[in-house]
Amino acid sequence: MNTFVKGATLLIVVAFIGECLEFLVNMVLARELGEEGLGLYMAILPTIVFLVVIASMELPISVSKFIAEREKIYHRSMLQHTVRLTAAFTVACILVALIILPILPVFDDYHPMIRWGLLLLIPIISFSSIARGYFMGARHMGKIAIANFLRRAVQLILLIMVYQFFSFETELAIFIALCTLIATELVVLLYLLANFFVAAKKLKSQPYTPISGKTVRQTLLAVSLPTTGLRIFHAASFAIKPFLIKEALVRAGMIEQMAMIQYGKLAGVAFTIGFFPAFIAHSLLIILIPTVSESYSKKDIDGLWRLLQKIMLITFIYAVPSIAVFYFFSDSLTNLFFEASPAAVYLKLLVPYFFFHFFVIPMQAFLIGLGMVKDAFFHSVWATTISFILMFVLGSMPRLQMDGIIIGMNTGAVLLTLMHYLTIRHKMSEPLSWRLSDVR
């Protein structure tokens, strides 16, 4: 538990600094791109996230789970097979991307070079995922923390340098912003690979037991495939969301350009502020996956139950004051981006969404550690489907518009939290006689 506390504390502190930098990044983007430019940037971001999810193949989770559950003598052989699997997968992804990216209509309103810039992300994300997964599973949280910090710091520095000395049209400015994102991921990759090679060299000097490539592939894919499916679903729903919101608002009587501006303020301002405290939840997720995996492999159910109670208490302690600040200081917070912005109202209405989101993240880590990725996936499908239906129906009503959109989002967050929690309790032999994932 001491290792868990130290690792979690380190990740939370560094993540807080990183979120502060992310906050500044979005402020720079808001001021340099303007309202419409920020809307376009936020609209293309989900597509980039989708690409990142595919390229990573969720190796950070599957590799960390493998490393945490098995003795050190198996790590060297496992990593060798993982590198080969990743190399083959990366080549396949690049070939598919060369065919698909040029014909995707989502890039039509953007600089033509964005497609080819995103192609570079595939090998960068794929190979950094191996190193990230190894360090997570081996509990080298300092390296993970530094990598997370570099992702924010380098992007902020690059944006300030570029926008300070040059002025661009909106289309080119968005392209430059995305280029800084790619450059940042490259810096993170170089840092992780440098440390990974050092760790691999140490493993070579130690005794090891070979594992067959088939066993490694089956073990990794048993976690990676459903987890990737979960992330793909999240990324796809995230990518669909701006277009669904825009269509609903247009049906409610809002002009298309104004609808995009409203989404930009929702995603670029309200979400930026509301998700700020989630750095704690994401830090807990990183260390919870290997911790829960190891404890469950040892059948330490009592320890897992105590850990769940502590995590829920920690989440409650920071979630309550966070949403109180959002509600009572919404005007001051949103004015950091745009003055007299409707995002202040959005932030107030989204308080339930953010509150329950803080609980969903660590509970998802529990589900993964307990080997219940499929349950997490079906929970997300149910919650997102209901949420999207409500968002479209209510958002299309002229009386509600954005209020209806937010009601749908809040409903989805509440449903997802309840399903996660009840399923975890059941898995840990609490007095529940059914599983929510069976209702499908």
C-alpha positions in Angstrom: 0.0 0.0 0.0 2.9 2.4 0.7 4.0 1.9 -3.0 0.5 2.6 -4.1 0.3 5.8 -2.0 3.7 7.1 -3.1 3.0 6.4 -6.7 -0.5 7.9 -6.6 0.8 11.0 -4.8 3.6 11.5 -7.4 1.2 11.1 -10.3 -1.4 13.4 -8.8 1.1 16.2 -8.1 2.6 16.1 -11.6 -0.8 15.7 -13.2 -2.0 18.8 -11.4 0.9 20.7 -12.9 0.2 19.2 -16.3 -3.5 20.2 -16.0 -2.5 23.7 -15.2 -0.4 23.7 -18.4 -3.3 22.2 -20.3 -5.5 25.0 -19.0 -3.0 27.5 -20.4 -2.8 25.6 -23.7 -6.5 26.0 -24.2 -6.4 29.6 -23.2 -3.7 30.3 -25.8 -5.8 28.4 -28.4 -8.9 30.3 -27.6 -7.3 33.6 -28.0 -5.3 32.8 -31.1 -7.9 30.8 -33.0 -10.9 32.8 -32.0 -14.4 31.4 -31.4 -14.9 29.8 -34.8 -11.4 28.5 -35.0 -11.6 27.0 -31.6 -14.8 25.3 -32.6 -13.1 23.7 -35.7 -10.1 22.7 -33.6 -12.3 21.0 -31.0 -14.4 19.3 -33.7 -11.3 17.6 -35.3 -9.7 16.7 -32.0 -12.1 13.6 -31.4 -10.9 12.2 -34.8 -7.3 12.5 -33.7 -8.2 10.8 -30.4 -9.8 8.0 -32.4 -6.6 7.5 -34.4 -4.5 7.5 -31.2 -6.7 4.8 -29.7 -6.3 2.6 -32.7 -2.5 3.1 -32.9 -2.0 2.4 -29.2 -4.0 -0.8 -29.3 -4.4 -0.2 -25.6 -0.9 -1.7 -25.0 -0.3 0.5 -21.9 -3.1 -1.4 -20.1 -2.5 -4.9 -21.4 1.3 -4.7 -21.0 1.0 -3.2 -17.5 -1.5 -5.9 -16.4 0.8 -8.6 -17.8 3.9 -7.2 -16.0 2.0 -6.7 -12.7 0.6 -10.3 -12.7 3.8 -12.2 -13.6 7.2 -12.6 -12.1 10.2 -10.6 -13.4 11.8 -13.6 -15.1 9.1 -13.6 -17.8 9.3 -9.8 -18.6 12.2 -9.9 -21.1 10.6 -12.6 -23.3 7.2 -10.9 -23.1 8.6 -7.5 -24.2 10.4 -9.1 -27.2 7.2 -10.6 -28.5 5.3 -7.4 -27.8 7.8 -5.3 -29.9 7.4 -7.7 -32.8 3.6 -7.6 -32.5 3.6 -3.8 -32.3 5.8 -3.5 -35.4 3.6 -5.7 -37.5 0.5 -3.9 -36.3 2.0 -0.4 -36.9 2.8 -1.3 -40.6 -0.7 -2.6 -41.1 -2.2 0.6 -39.6 -0.1 2.9 -41.8 -1.1 1.0 -44.9 -4.8 1.3 -44.0 -4.4 4.9 -43.1 -2.8 5.7 -46.5 -6.0 4.4 -48.1 -8.6 5.9 -45.7 -7.2 9.3 -44.6 -7.3 10.9 -48.1 -11.0 10.1 -48.6 -12.3 11.1 -45.1 -14.7 14.1 -45.5 -14.1 15.2 -41.9 -10.8 16.9 -43.1 -12.4 18.8 -46.0 -12.6 22.1 -44.0 -9.0 21.9 -42.8 -5.5 22.4 -44.2 -4.7 19.5 -46.7 -1.4 18.6 -44.9 -3.3 17.7 -41.7 -4.0 14.2 -43.1 -0.3 13.4 -43.6 0.7 15.0 -40.3 -1.6 12.6 -38.5 0.0 9.7 -40.3 3.2 10.3 -38.3 1.2 9.8 -35.1 0.7 6.1 -35.7 4.3 4.8 -35.1 4.9 7.4 -32.4 1.9 6.3 -30.4 2.4 2.6 -31.0 5.9 2.3 -29.7 5.5 4.8 -26.9 2.6 2.6 -25.7 4.9 -0.4 -25.1 7.3 1.6 -22.9 4.4 3.3 -21.0 2.8 -0.1 -20.3 6.0 -1.6 -19.0 6.7 1.3 -16.6 3.1 1.3 -15.4 3.3 -2.5 -14.7 6.7 -2.2 -13.1 5.4 0.7 -10.9 8.0 3.1 -12.2 5.5 5.9 -11.8 8.2 8.7 -11.8 8.8 8.0 -15.5 5.1 8.0 -16.3 4.7 11.3 -14.4 7.6 13.0 -16.3 6.2 11.7 -19.7 2.8 13.2 -18.8 4.4 16.5 -17.8 6.4 16.7 -21.0 3.2 16.2 -23.1 1.7 19.4 -21.7 4.9 21.5 -21.2 6.3 21.0 -24.6 3.0 21.8 -26.4 2.6 25.0 -24.4 6.1 26.1 -25.1 5.8 25.4 -28.9 2.4 27.2 -29.1 3.7 30.3 -27.3 6.8 30.4 -29.5 5.0 30.0 -32.8 2.1 32.3 -32.1 4.4 34.9 -30.5 6.5 35.4 -33.5 4.1 34.6 -36.4 0.6 35.4 -37.4 -1.5 32.9 -39.4 -4.9 32.7 -41.1 -7.4 30.5 -39.2 -6.9 27.4 -41.4 -3.1 27.5 -41.1 -3.2 28.4 -37.4 -5.3 25.2 -36.7 -2.8 23.2 -38.7 0.1 24.7 -36.7 -1.7 23.9 -33.4 -2.1 20.2 -34.5 1.6 20.1 -35.6 2.7 21.1 -32.1 0.6 18.2 -30.7 2.4 15.8 -33.0 5.8 17.2 -32.1 5.0 16.9 -28.4 4.1 13.2 -28.8 7.5 12.7 -30.5 9.3 14.2 -27.6 7.5 12.0 -25.2 8.3 8.9 -27.3 12.1 9.8 -27.3 12.0 10.2 -23.5 10.2 6.9 -22.9 12.3 4.9 -25.4 15.5 6.2 -23.8 14.4 4.9 -20.4 13.0 1.8 -21.9 16.3 0.8 -23.5 18.0 1.3 -20.1 15.4 -1.0 -18.4 15.7 -3.6 -21.2 19.5 -3.7 -20.8 19.1 -4.5 -17.1 16.6 -7.3 -17.9 19.2 -8.8 -20.2 21.6 -9.2 -17.4 19.1 -11.1 -15.2 17.8 -14.7 -15.4 14.7 -15.1 -17.6 12.3 -17.7 -18.7 11.1 -17.7 -22.3 7.4 -17.6 -23.2 6.0 -18.5 -26.5 4.9 -15.8 -28.8 1.4 -17.3 -29.1 1.0 -17.1 -25.3 2.1 -13.5 -25.1 -0.2 -12.5 -28.1 -3.2 -14.3 -26.6 -2.6 -12.8 -23.2 -2.2 -9.3 -24.5 -5.0 -9.4 -27.0 -7.4 -10.8 -24.4 -7.1 -7.5 -22.7 -6.2 -5.2 -25.6 -9.0 -6.1 -27.9 -11.9 -5.5 -25.5 -10.2 -2.5 -24.0 -9.5 -1.1 -27.5 -13.1 -1.8 -28.4 -14.1 0.2 -25.3 -11.8 3.1 -26.2 -12.8 3.0 -29.9 -16.4 3.3 -28.8 -15.5 6.2 -26.5 -13.5 7.9 -29.2 -16.2 7.2 -31.9 -18.9 8.6 -29.7 -16.6 11.6 -28.9 -16.1 12.1 -32.6 -19.8 11.9 -33.4 -20.8 14.2 -30.5 -19.9 17.5 -32.1 -21.9 16.6 -35.3 -24.8 15.3 -33.3 -24.9 18.4 -31.2 -24.6 20.7 -34.3 -27.4 18.8 -36.1 -29.7 18.9 -33.0 -29.1 22.7 -32.6 -29.7 23.3 -36.3 -33.0 21.4 -36.0 -33.9 23.6 -33.0 -33.5 26.7 -35.2 -29.9 27.7 -34.7 -27.8 28.6 -37.7 -25.0 26.2 -38.5 -22.1 28.6 -37.8 -23.6 29.6 -34.4 -24.1 25.9 -33.5 -20.4 25.2 -34.1 -19.4 28.2 -32.0 -21.6 27.0 -29.2 -20.0 23.5 -29.3 -16.6 25.2 -29.2 -17.5 27.0 -26.0 -19.0 23.8 -24.6 -15.9 21.6 -25.4 -13.2 24.3 -25.3 -14.3 26.2 -22.3 -16.8 24.3 -20.1 -15.1 20.9 -20.6 -11.6 22.3 -20.1 -12.7 23.8 -16.7 -14.9 20.9 -15.6 -12.5 18.1 -16.4 -9.6 19.9 -14.7 -9.9 18.0 -11.4 -10.0 14.7 -13.3 -6.2 14.6 -13.3 -6.6 13.0 -9.9 -8.9 10.3 -11.3 -6.6 9.6 -14.2 -3.6 9.4 -11.9 -5.5 6.8 -9.8 -6.4 4.9 -12.9 -2.8 4.5 -14.0 -1.7 3.0 -10.7 -5.0 1.1 -9.9 -4.8 -1.1 -13.0 -1.6 -3.0 -12.0 -2.5 -2.8 -8.3 -5.9 -4.3 -8.7 -4.6 -6.9 -11.2 -1.9 -8.1 -8.8 -4.3 -8.2 -5.8 -7.0 -10.1 -7.8 -4.5 -12.6 -9.1 -3.6 -13.3 -5.4 -7.3 -13.5 -4.5 -7.0 -10.7 -2.0 -10.7 -9.7 -2.1 -10.7 -8.1 1.3 -7.8 -5.9 0.3 -9.5 -4.9 -2.9 -12.7 -4.0 -1.0 -10.7 -1.7 1.4 -9.0 -0.2 -1.6 -12.3 0.5 -3.4 -13.6 2.2 -0.2 -10.5 4.4 0.0 -10.7 5.4 -3.7 -14.4 6.3 -3.4 -13.6 8.4 -0.3 -10.7 10.2 -2.0 -12.9 10.9 -5.1 -15.7 12.3 -2.9 -13.3 14.5 -1.0 -12.1 16.3 -4.1 -15.2 16.1 -6.2 -17.5 17.9 -3.9 -15.5 21.1 -3.5 -14.6 21.0 -7.2 -18.2 21.1 -8.4 -19.0 23.8 -5.8 -16.3 26.0 -7.3 -17.7 25.3 -10.8 -21.2 26.3 -9.8 -20.5 29.4 -7.7 -17.5 30.8 -9.7 -18.6 29.8 -13.2 -18.6 33.4 -14.6 -15.1 34.1 -13.3 -13.7 30.9 -14.6 -15.2 31.1 -18.1 -14.2 34.8 -18.4 -10.6 33.5 -18.6 -11.4 32.3 -22.1 -14.2 34.6 -23.4 -16.0 37.5 -21.7 -19.8 37.2 -21.1 -19.8 33.7 -22.4 -22.8 31.3 -22.3 -20.2 28.7 -21.3 -20.7 29.9 -17.7 -24.3 28.5 -17.8 -23.1 25.3 -19.5 -20.6 24.8 -16.7 -23.3 25.1 -14.0 -25.6 22.7 -15.8 -22.8 20.2 -16.3 -22.1 19.9 -12.6 -23.7 16.4 -12.3 -21.8 15.2 -15.4 -18.4 16.2 -14.0 -19.2 14.9 -10.5 -20.0 11.4 -11.7 -17.3 11.4 -14.3 -14.7 11.6 -11.4 -16.0 8.3 -10.0 -16.3 6.5 -13.4 -12.6 6.7 -14.1 -11.2 4.8 -11.1 -14.1 2.4 -11.2 -13.2 1.6 -14.8 -9.7 0.8 -13.6 -11.2 -1.6 -11.1 -13.2 -3.3 -13.8 -10.1 -3.7 -16.0 -8.0 -5.0 -13.1 -10.8 -7.5 -12.3 -10.8 -8.8 -15.8 -14.2 -7.2 -16.6 -13.4 -5.1 -19.6 -16.4 -6.4 -21.5 -18.6 -5.3 -18.7 -17.2 -1.8 -18.9 -17.7 -1.8 -22.7 -21.4 -2.8 -22.5 -22.0 -0.3 -19.7 -20.6 2.4 -22.0 -22.7 1.3 -24.9 -25.9 1.4 -22.8 -25.1 4.8 -21.2 -23.9 6.5 -24.4 -26.9 5.2 -26.4 -29.4 6.6 -23.9 -27.4 9.8 -23.6 -27.2 10.4 -27.4 -30.9 9.8 -27.8 -31.8 12.3 -25.1 -29.2 14.8 -26.5 -30.7 14.7 -30.0 -34.4 14.7 -28.9 -34.1 17.3 -26.2 -31.5 19.4 -28.0 -33.8 19.6 -31.1 -36.5 21.3 -29.1 -36.4 25.1 -29.6 -37.2 25.6 -25.9 -34.2 23.7 -24.7 -31.4 23.6 -27.3 -28.1 23.4 -25.4 -30.0 22.8 -22.1 -31.5 19.6 -23.7 -28.0 18.6 -24.9 -26.6 18.9 -21.3 -29.6 17.0 -19.8 -28.7 14.1 -22.0 -25.1 14.2 -21.1 -25.9 14.3 -17.3 -28.2 11.3 -17.6 -25.5 9.2 -19.4 -22.9 10.0 -16.7 -25.3 9.0 -13.9 -26.2 5.7 -15.6 -22.6 4.8 -16.3 -21.5 5.4 -12.7 -24.3 3.2 -11.3 -23.6 0.3 -13.7 -19.9 0.3 -12.9 -20.3 0.4 -9.2 -23.0 -2.3 -9.0 -21.0 -4.6 -11.2 -17.8 -4.2 -9.1 -19.7 -4.9 -5.9 -21.1 -8.1 -7.5 -17.7 -9.3 -8.7 -16.3 -8.8 -5.3 -19.0 -11.1 -3.8 -21.2 -8.4 -2.4 -24.9 -9.3 -1.9 -26.1 -8.7 -5.5 -27.6 -11.5 -7.5 -27.3 -10.1 -11.0 -24.9 -8.3 -13.4 -25.8 -5.3 -15.4 -23.7 -6.6 -18.3 -26.1 -9.5 -18.6 -28.9 -7.1 -19.8 -27.9 -6.9 -23.4 
